Amino acid sequence: INSPAGIKLTNYIDKENIVISGEIGLNKPHPSFFEYALHAYNLNPEHCILIDNDSLNCASAQECGIKAIHFNGDVREVEHELEKYN
């Protein structure tokens, strides 16, 4: 995954902690995808943020208690939204 600035985002992610829908047989935007990730990694949804370019995925994550930021291509807007969550 590359950002518009050419930064390889996966350099900042622990590859052992990536949920790949094809491997678990669940797809976004179905809430079961997000519930799987929360349970598999023992995560509190209040401590999670989804950044996604699909508003349906964002809405589904929010139904599961996960904060969501709709990415529309503007990295600065995502940074601004992340600042709101500290």
Biopython code that builds the backbone (N, CA, C, O; Angstrom):
import numpy as np
from Bio.PDB.StructureBuilder import StructureBuilder

atoms = [
    (1, "ILE", "N", (0.861, -1.175, 0.000)),
    (1, "ILE", "CA", (0.000, 0.000, 0.000)),
    (1, "ILE", "C", (0.898, 1.226, 0.000)),
    (1, "ILE", "O", (1.740, 1.382, 0.885)),
    (2, "ASN", "N", (0.727, 2.078, -0.966)),
    (2, "ASN", "CA", (1.523, 3.295, -1.045)),
    (2, "ASN", "C", (0.633, 4.517, -0.868)),
    (2, "ASN", "O", (-0.493, 4.559, -1.363)),
    (3, "SER", "N", (1.147, 5.492, -0.167)),
    (3, "SER", "CA", (0.427, 6.745, 0.015)),
    (3, "SER", "C", (0.664, 7.625, -1.206)),
    (3, "SER", "O", (1.545, 7.338, -2.016)),
    (4, "PRO", "N", (-0.125, 8.705, -1.345)),
    (4, "PRO", "CA", (0.096, 9.628, -2.456)),
    (4, "PRO", "C", (1.508, 10.211, -2.443)),
    (4, "PRO", "O", (2.028, 10.589, -3.492)),
    (5, "ALA", "N", (2.127, 10.287, -1.281)),
    (5, "ALA", "CA", (3.478, 10.832, -1.178)),
    (5, "ALA", "C", (4.532, 9.780, -1.501)),
    (5, "ALA", "O", (5.728, 10.068, -1.453)),
    (6, "GLY", "N", (4.104, 8.573, -1.828)),
    (6, "GLY", "CA", (5.035, 7.512, -2.178)),
    (6, "GLY", "C", (5.583, 6.758, -0.977)),
    (6, "GLY", "O", (6.499, 5.948, -1.119)),
    (7, "ILE", "N", (5.038, 7.011, 0.191)),
    (7, "ILE", "CA", (5.481, 6.319, 1.405)),
    (7, "ILE", "C", (4.797, 4.959, 1.456)),
    (7, "ILE", "O", (3.579, 4.865, 1.303)),
    (8, "LYS", "N", (5.568, 3.923, 1.667)),
    (8, "LYS", "CA", (4.989, 2.593, 1.771)),
    (8, "LYS", "C", (4.406, 2.441, 3.170)),
    (8, "LYS", "O", (5.141, 2.280, 4.144)),
    (9, "LEU", "N", (3.086, 2.493, 3.262)),
    (9, "LEU", "CA", (2.415, 2.497, 4.552)),
    (9, "LEU", "C", (2.640, 1.211, 5.330)),
    (9, "LEU", "O", (2.634, 1.228, 6.561)),
    (10, "THR", "N", (2.840, 0.090, 4.633)),
    (10, "THR", "CA", (3.045, -1.168, 5.338)),
    (10, "THR", "C", (4.365, -1.178, 6.108)),
    (10, "THR", "O", (4.577, -2.065, 6.936)),
    (11, "ASN", "N", (5.251, -0.224, 5.861)),
    (11, "ASN", "CA", (6.469, -0.121, 6.664)),
    (11, "ASN", "C", (6.156, 0.218, 8.111)),
    (11, "ASN", "O", (6.981, -0.012, 8.995)),
    (12, "TYR", "N", (4.976, 0.760, 8.362)),
    (12, "TYR", "CA", (4.592, 1.193, 9.698)),
    (12, "TYR", "C", (3.610, 0.249, 10.379)),
    (12, "TYR", "O", (3.107, 0.543, 11.464)),
    (13, "ILE", "N", (3.339, -0.879, 9.744)),
    (13, "ILE", "CA", (2.347, -1.820, 10.264)),
    (13, "ILE", "C", (3.024, -3.149, 10.549)),
    (13, "ILE", "O", (3.797, -3.654, 9.735)),
    (14, "ASP", "N", (2.726, -3.707, 11.709)),
    (14, "ASP", "CA", (3.227, -5.034, 12.048)),
    (14, "ASP", "C", (2.499, -6.036, 11.156)),
    (14, "ASP", "O", (1.295, -6.247, 11.304)),
    (15, "LYS", "N", (3.221, -6.642, 10.244)),
    (15, "LYS", "CA", (2.614, -7.530, 9.253)),
    (15, "LYS", "C", (1.945, -8.755, 9.877)),
    (15, "LYS", "O", (1.146, -9.419, 9.218)),
    (16, "GLU", "N", (2.253, -9.056, 11.113)),
    (16, "GLU", "CA", (1.598, -10.164, 11.814)),
    (16, "GLU", "C", (0.185, -9.771, 12.259)),
    (16, "GLU", "O", (-0.613, -10.630, 12.632)),
    (17, "ASN", "N", (-0.116, -8.484, 12.219)),
    (17, "ASN", "CA", (-1.396, -7.991, 12.718)),
    (17, "ASN", "C", (-2.251, -7.371, 11.628)),
    (17, "ASN", "O", (-2.940, -6.377, 11.859)),
    (18, "ILE", "N", (-2.206, -7.951, 10.453)),
    (18, "ILE", "CA", (-3.037, -7.493, 9.351)),
    (18, "ILE", "C", (-4.124, -8.535, 9.117)),
    (18, "ILE", "O", (-3.837, -9.729, 9.031)),
    (19, "VAL", "N", (-5.359, -8.086, 9.016)),
    (19, "VAL", "CA", (-6.471, -8.986, 8.719)),
    (19, "VAL", "C", (-6.742, -8.889, 7.224)),
    (19, "VAL", "O", (-7.052, -7.816, 6.707)),
    (20, "ILE", "N", (-6.623, -10.012, 6.541)),
    (20, "ILE", "CA", (-6.863, -10.069, 5.098)),
    (20, "ILE", "C", (-8.158, -10.834, 4.873)),
    (20, "ILE", "O", (-8.273, -12.006, 5.231)),
    (21, "SER", "N", (-9.125, -10.159, 4.279)),
    (21, "SER", "CA", (-10.466, -10.733, 4.135)),
    (21, "SER", "C", (-10.450, -12.089, 3.438)),
    (21, "SER", "O", (-11.182, -12.992, 3.842)),
    (22, "GLY", "N", (-9.640, -12.249, 2.411)),
    (22, "GLY", "CA", (-9.590, -13.517, 1.690)),
    (22, "GLY", "C", (-9.092, -14.668, 2.538)),
    (22, "GLY", "O", (-9.416, -15.826, 2.271)),
    (23, "GLU", "N", (-8.312, -14.363, 3.554)),
    (23, "GLU", "CA", (-7.786, -15.408, 4.435)),
    (23, "GLU", "C", (-8.774, -15.814, 5.514)),
    (23, "GLU", "O", (-8.724, -16.940, 6.009)),
    (24, "ILE", "N", (-9.671, -14.907, 5.886)),
    (24, "ILE", "CA", (-10.623, -15.231, 6.963)),
    (24, "ILE", "C", (-12.031, -15.494, 6.443)),
    (24, "ILE", "O", (-12.909, -15.894, 7.207)),
    (25, "GLY", "N", (-12.249, -15.274, 5.158)),
    (25, "GLY", "CA", (-13.555, -15.541, 4.565)),
    (25, "GLY", "C", (-14.633, -14.541, 4.935)),
    (25, "GLY", "O", (-15.821, -14.844, 4.825)),
    (26, "LEU", "N", (-14.239, -13.362, 5.369)),
    (26, "LEU", "CA", (-15.179, -12.297, 5.717)),
    (26, "LEU", "C", (-14.767, -11.041, 4.978)),
    (26, "LEU", "O", (-13.576, -10.788, 4.798)),
    (27, "ASN", "N", (-15.733, -10.257, 4.549)),
    (27, "ASN", "CA", (-15.433, -9.050, 3.784)),
    (27, "ASN", "C", (-16.066, -7.822, 4.408)),
    (27, "ASN", "O", (-17.146, -7.883, 4.996)),
    (28, "LYS", "N", (-15.365, -6.704, 4.265)),
    (28, "LYS", "CA", (-15.974, -5.420, 4.586)),
    (28, "LYS", "C", (-17.001, -5.162, 3.488)),
    (28, "LYS", "O", (-16.756, -5.584, 2.358)),
    (29, "PRO", "N", (-18.091, -4.526, 3.726)),
    (29, "PRO", "CA", (-18.423, -3.784, 4.938)),
    (29, "PRO", "C", (-19.196, -4.600, 5.979)),
    (29, "PRO", "O", (-19.720, -4.023, 6.932)),
    (30, "HIS", "N", (-19.279, -5.908, 5.824)),
    (30, "HIS", "CA", (-20.054, -6.701, 6.786)),
    (30, "HIS", "C", (-19.464, -6.539, 8.188)),
    (30, "HIS", "O", (-18.253, -6.668, 8.366)),
    (31, "PRO", "N", (-20.302, -6.261, 9.178)),
    (31, "PRO", "CA", (-19.800, -6.068, 10.543)),
    (31, "PRO", "C", (-18.994, -7.262, 11.068)),
    (31, "PRO", "O", (-18.131, -7.088, 11.930)),
    (32, "SER", "N", (-19.262, -8.460, 10.564)),
    (32, "SER", "CA", (-18.519, -9.629, 11.058)),
    (32, "SER", "C", (-17.024, -9.507, 10.780)),
    (32, "SER", "O", (-16.215, -10.057, 11.527)),
    (33, "PHE", "N", (-16.646, -8.803, 9.729)),
    (33, "PHE", "CA", (-15.232, -8.573, 9.449)),
    (33, "PHE", "C", (-14.592, -7.801, 10.597)),
    (33, "PHE", "O", (-13.534, -8.181, 11.098)),
    (34, "PHE", "N", (-15.236, -6.723, 11.005)),
    (34, "PHE", "CA", (-14.695, -5.886, 12.076)),
    (34, "PHE", "C", (-14.761, -6.618, 13.415)),
    (34, "PHE", "O", (-13.838, -6.517, 14.223)),
    (35, "GLU", "N", (-15.845, -7.352, 13.652)),
    (35, "GLU", "CA", (-15.959, -8.125, 14.891)),
    (35, "GLU", "C", (-14.860, -9.179, 14.977)),
    (35, "GLU", "O", (-14.312, -9.424, 16.051)),
    (36, "TYR", "N", (-14.536, -9.806, 13.837)),
    (36, "TYR", "CA", (-13.456, -10.787, 13.812)),
    (36, "TYR", "C", (-12.138, -10.135, 14.249)),
    (36, "TYR", "O", (-11.435, -10.660, 15.113)),
    (37, "ALA", "N", (-11.818, -9.004, 13.654)),
    (37, "ALA", "CA", (-10.553, -8.325, 13.975)),
    (37, "ALA", "C", (-10.509, -7.924, 15.448)),
    (37, "ALA", "O", (-9.479, -8.078, 16.105)),
    (38, "LEU", "N", (-11.611, -7.418, 15.960)),
    (38, "LEU", "CA", (-11.651, -7.018, 17.368)),
    (38, "LEU", "C", (-11.398, -8.202, 18.280)),
    (38, "LEU", "O", (-10.621, -8.103, 19.230)),
    (39, "HIS", "N", (-12.052, -9.327, 17.998)),
    (39, "HIS", "CA", (-11.903, -10.512, 18.848)),
    (39, "HIS", "C", (-10.561, -11.206, 18.639)),
    (39, "HIS", "O", (-9.955, -11.674, 19.603)),
    (40, "ALA", "N", (-10.090, -11.281, 17.407)),
    (40, "ALA", "CA", (-8.834, -11.978, 17.114)),
    (40, "ALA", "C", (-7.644, -11.326, 17.821)),
    (40, "ALA", "O", (-6.695, -12.004, 18.212)),
    (41, "TYR", "N", (-7.707, -10.010, 17.978)),
    (41, "TYR", "CA", (-6.587, -9.291, 18.578)),
    (41, "TYR", "C", (-6.936, -8.695, 19.938)),
    (41, "TYR", "O", (-6.191, -7.879, 20.481)),
    (42, "ASN", "N", (-8.083, -9.116, 20.481)),
    (42, "ASN", "CA", (-8.521, -8.666, 21.798)),
    (42, "ASN", "C", (-8.471, -7.138, 21.904)),
    (42, "ASN", "O", (-7.862, -6.580, 22.817)),
    (43, "LEU", "N", (-9.127, -6.484, 20.949)),
    (43, "LEU", "CA", (-9.117, -5.027, 20.865)),
    (43, "LEU", "C", (-10.383, -4.421, 21.434)),
    (43, "LEU", "O", (-11.474, -4.970, 21.277)),
    (44, "ASN", "N", (-10.233, -3.307, 22.083)),
    (44, "ASN", "CA", (-11.364, -2.512, 22.524)),
    (44, "ASN", "C", (-11.715, -1.589, 21.358)),
    (44, "ASN", "O", (-10.870, -0.798, 20.939)),
    (45, "PRO", "N", (-12.935, -1.667, 20.821)),
    (45, "PRO", "CA", (-13.278, -0.834, 19.665)),
    (45, "PRO", "C", (-13.121, 0.657, 19.924)),
    (45, "PRO", "O", (-12.912, 1.431, 18.990)),
    (46, "GLU", "N", (-13.222, 1.066, 21.188)),
    (46, "GLU", "CA", (-13.047, 2.481, 21.515)),
    (46, "GLU", "C", (-11.611, 2.957, 21.288)),
    (46, "GLU", "O", (-11.356, 4.160, 21.224)),
    (47, "HIS", "N", (-10.676, 2.011, 21.165)),
    (47, "HIS", "CA", (-9.267, 2.350, 20.958)),
    (47, "HIS", "C", (-8.827, 2.129, 19.515)),
    (47, "HIS", "O", (-7.634, 2.153, 19.212)),
    (48, "CYS", "N", (-9.796, 1.915, 18.628)),
    (48, "CYS", "CA", (-9.486, 1.618, 17.229)),
    (48, "CYS", "C", (-9.996, 2.719, 16.307)),
    (48, "CYS", "O", (-11.004, 3.372, 16.579)),
    (49, "ILE", "N", (-9.276, 2.901, 15.217)),
    (49, "ILE", "CA", (-9.694, 3.848, 14.183)),
    (49, "ILE", "C", (-9.512, 3.173, 12.831)),
    (49, "ILE", "O", (-8.441, 2.651, 12.522)),
    (50, "LEU", "N", (-10.566, 3.191, 12.035)),
    (50, "LEU", "CA", (-10.491, 2.709, 10.660)),
    (50, "LEU", "C", (-10.329, 3.920, 9.748)),
    (50, "LEU", "O", (-11.060, 4.903, 9.868)),
    (51, "ILE", "N", (-9.372, 3.840, 8.845)),
    (51, "ILE", "CA", (-9.225, 4.842, 7.788)),
    (51, "ILE", "C", (-9.495, 4.105, 6.494)),
    (51, "ILE", "O", (-8.766, 3.179, 6.139)),
    (52, "ASP", "N", (-10.544, 4.509, 5.782)),
    (52, "ASP", "CA", (-10.972, 3.762, 4.593)),
    (52, "ASP", "C", (-11.544, 4.720, 3.566)),
    (52, "ASP", "O", (-12.108, 5.757, 3.913)),
    (53, "ASN", "N", (-11.394, 4.365, 2.302)),
    (53, "ASN", "CA", (-11.920, 5.217, 1.233)),
    (53, "ASN", "C", (-13.357, 4.872, 0.859)),
    (53, "ASN", "O", (-13.929, 5.482, -0.044)),
    (54, "ASP", "N", (-13.933, 3.909, 1.544)),
    (54, "ASP", "CA", (-15.313, 3.499, 1.259)),
    (54, "ASP", "C", (-16.200, 3.880, 2.444)),
    (54, "ASP", "O", (-16.006, 3.387, 3.555)),
    (55, "SER", "N", (-17.167, 4.753, 2.204)),
    (55, "SER", "CA", (-18.022, 5.229, 3.297)),
    (55, "SER", "C", (-18.862, 4.103, 3.899)),
    (55, "SER", "O", (-19.211, 4.174, 5.077)),
    (56, "LEU", "N", (-19.197, 3.065, 3.125)),
    (56, "LEU", "CA", (-19.936, 1.926, 3.679)),
    (56, "LEU", "C", (-19.097, 1.179, 4.709)),
    (56, "LEU", "O", (-19.613, 0.745, 5.739)),
    (57, "ASN", "N", (-17.806, 1.030, 4.433)),
    (57, "ASN", "CA", (-16.918, 0.380, 5.394)),
    (57, "ASN", "C", (-16.816, 1.202, 6.673)),
    (57, "ASN", "O", (-16.804, 0.654, 7.775)),
    (58, "CYS", "N", (-16.744, 2.514, 6.518)),
    (58, "CYS", "CA", (-16.675, 3.400, 7.678)),
    (58, "CYS", "C", (-17.936, 3.278, 8.531)),
    (58, "CYS", "O", (-17.859, 3.183, 9.756)),
    (59, "ALA", "N", (-19.085, 3.281, 7.882)),
    (59, "ALA", "CA", (-20.352, 3.183, 8.611)),
    (59, "ALA", "C", (-20.456, 1.850, 9.349)),
    (59, "ALA", "O", (-20.924, 1.809, 10.487)),
    (60, "SER", "N", (-20.030, 0.774, 8.720)),
    (60, "SER", "CA", (-20.092, -0.542, 9.341)),
    (60, "SER", "C", (-19.159, -0.615, 10.545)),
    (60, "SER", "O", (-19.531, -1.156, 11.585)),
    (61, "ALA", "N", (-17.956, -0.077, 10.412)),
    (61, "ALA", "CA", (-17.018, -0.060, 11.532)),
    (61, "ALA", "C", (-17.602, 0.733, 12.703)),
    (61, "ALA", "O", (-17.474, 0.331, 13.860)),
    (62, "GLN", "N", (-18.240, 1.853, 12.393)),
    (62, "GLN", "CA", (-18.839, 2.663, 13.446)),
    (62, "GLN", "C", (-19.960, 1.917, 14.157)),
    (62, "GLN", "O", (-20.157, 2.096, 15.359)),
    (63, "GLU", "N", (-20.699, 1.082, 13.427)),
    (63, "GLU", "CA", (-21.733, 0.260, 14.055)),
    (63, "GLU", "C", (-21.130, -0.691, 15.082)),
    (63, "GLU", "O", (-21.797, -1.086, 16.038)),
    (64, "CYS", "N", (-19.870, -1.057, 14.882)),
    (64, "CYS", "CA", (-19.165, -1.955, 15.803)),
    (64, "CYS", "C", (-18.429, -1.186, 16.897)),
    (64, "CYS", "O", (-17.714, -1.786, 17.699)),
    (65, "GLY", "N", (-18.596, 0.129, 16.937)),
    (65, "GLY", "CA", (-17.981, 0.950, 17.971)),
    (65, "GLY", "C", (-16.596, 1.454, 17.621)),
    (65, "GLY", "O", (-15.912, 2.016, 18.477)),
    (66, "ILE", "N", (-16.167, 1.264, 16.378)),
    (66, "ILE", "CA", (-14.853, 1.694, 15.922)),
    (66, "ILE", "C", (-14.968, 3.095, 15.326)),
    (66, "ILE", "O", (-15.864, 3.360, 14.525)),
    (67, "LYS", "N", (-14.072, 3.980, 15.712)),
    (67, "LYS", "CA", (-14.028, 5.304, 15.081)),
    (67, "LYS", "C", (-13.623, 5.112, 13.621)),
    (67, "LYS", "O", (-12.843, 4.211, 13.310)),
    (68, "ALA", "N", (-14.133, 5.931, 12.745)),
    (68, "ALA", "CA", (-13.818, 5.781, 11.321)),
    (68, "ALA", "C", (-13.586, 7.139, 10.680)),
    (68, "ALA", "O", (-14.267, 8.123, 10.968)),
    (69, "ILE", "N", (-12.593, 7.150, 9.799)),
    (69, "ILE", "CA", (-12.278, 8.339, 9.021)),
    (69, "ILE", "C", (-12.409, 7.963, 7.558)),
    (69, "ILE", "O", (-11.748, 7.043, 7.075)),
    (70, "HIS", "N", (-13.268, 8.686, 6.862)),
    (70, "HIS", "CA", (-13.444, 8.435, 5.424)),
    (70, "HIS", "C", (-12.328, 9.149, 4.679)),
    (70, "HIS", "O", (-12.239, 10.377, 4.711)),
    (71, "PHE", "N", (-11.475, 8.378, 4.008)),
    (71, "PHE", "CA", (-10.345, 8.929, 3.263)),
    (71, "PHE", "C", (-10.809, 9.268, 1.856)),
    (71, "PHE", "O", (-11.245, 8.397, 1.102)),
    (72, "ASN", "N", (-10.709, 10.547, 1.517)),
    (72, "ASN", "CA", (-11.155, 10.998, 0.197)),
    (72, "ASN", "C", (-9.985, 11.417, -0.684)),
    (72, "ASN", "O", (-10.176, 12.081, -1.703)),
    (73, "GLY", "N", (-8.768, 11.028, -0.289)),
    (73, "GLY", "CA", (-7.582, 11.363, -1.067)),
    (73, "GLY", "C", (-6.766, 12.498, -0.485)),
    (73, "GLY", "O", (-5.660, 12.773, -0.951)),
    (74, "ASP", "N", (-7.302, 13.161, 0.531)),
    (74, "ASP", "CA", (-6.609, 14.299, 1.133)),
    (74, "ASP", "C", (-5.942, 13.844, 2.441)),
    (74, "ASP", "O", (-6.602, 13.705, 3.470)),
    (75, "VAL", "N", (-4.645, 13.618, 2.382)),
    (75, "VAL", "CA", (-3.908, 13.144, 3.550)),
    (75, "VAL", "C", (-3.983, 14.151, 4.689)),
    (75, "VAL", "O", (-4.061, 13.761, 5.854)),
    (76, "ARG", "N", (-3.960, 15.418, 4.373)),
    (76, "ARG", "CA", (-4.032, 16.449, 5.429)),
    (76, "ARG", "C", (-5.350, 16.368, 6.193)),
    (76, "ARG", "O", (-5.391, 16.587, 7.403)),
    (77, "GLU", "N", (-6.412, 16.057, 5.482)),
    (77, "GLU", "CA", (-7.706, 15.925, 6.153)),
    (77, "GLU", "C", (-7.684, 14.746, 7.126)),
    (77, "GLU", "O", (-8.230, 14.841, 8.225)),
    (78, "VAL", "N", (-7.063, 13.649, 6.733)),
    (78, "VAL", "CA", (-6.944, 12.488, 7.627)),
    (78, "VAL", "C", (-6.115, 12.872, 8.853)),
    (78, "VAL", "O", (-6.483, 12.537, 9.979)),
    (79, "GLU", "N", (-5.010, 13.565, 8.642)),
    (79, "GLU", "CA", (-4.194, 14.012, 9.766)),
    (79, "GLU", "C", (-5.003, 14.879, 10.714)),
    (79, "GLU", "O", (-4.906, 14.725, 11.931)),
    (80, "HIS", "N", (-5.805, 15.795, 10.167)),
    (80, "HIS", "CA", (-6.655, 16.666, 10.976)),
    (80, "HIS", "C", (-7.654, 15.846, 11.791)),
    (80, "HIS", "O", (-7.857, 16.102, 12.978)),
    (81, "GLU", "N", (-8.275, 14.856, 11.140)),
    (81, "GLU", "CA", (-9.233, 13.998, 11.838)),
    (81, "GLU", "C", (-8.555, 13.189, 12.932)),
    (81, "GLU", "O", (-9.120, 13.024, 14.013)),
    (82, "LEU", "N", (-7.347, 12.677, 12.671)),
    (82, "LEU", "CA", (-6.610, 11.919, 13.678)),
    (82, "LEU", "C", (-6.270, 12.793, 14.886)),
    (82, "LEU", "O", (-6.303, 12.321, 16.023)),
    (83, "GLU", "N", (-5.946, 14.049, 14.648)),
    (83, "GLU", "CA", (-5.655, 14.965, 15.751)),
    (83, "GLU", "C", (-6.843, 15.105, 16.690)),
    (83, "GLU", "O", (-6.661, 15.285, 17.894)),
    (84, "LYS", "N", (-8.053, 15.025, 16.155)),
    (84, "LYS", "CA", (-9.254, 15.106, 16.985)),
    (84, "LYS", "C", (-9.311, 13.964, 17.998)),
    (84, "LYS", "O", (-9.851, 14.111, 19.095)),
    (85, "TYR", "N", (-8.737, 12.814, 17.603)),
    (85, "TYR", "CA", (-8.759, 11.634, 18.467)),
    (85, "TYR", "C", (-7.522, 11.542, 19.361)),
    (85, "TYR", "O", (-7.370, 10.594, 20.131)),
    (86, "ASN", "N", (-6.638, 12.541, 19.248)),
    (86, "ASN", "CA", (-5.391, 12.562, 20.020)),
    (86, "ASN", "C", (-4.536, 11.355, 19.690)),
    (86, "ASN", "O", (-3.447, 11.201, 20.243)),
]
sb = StructureBuilder()
sb.init_structure("model")
sb.init_model(0)
sb.init_chain("A")
sb.init_seg("    ")
for serial, (resi, resn, name, xyz) in enumerate(atoms, 1):
    if name == "N":
        sb.init_residue(resn, " ", resi, " ")
    sb.init_atom(name, np.array(xyz, "f"), 0.0, 1.0, " ", f" {name:<3s}", serial, name[0])
structure = sb.get_structure()
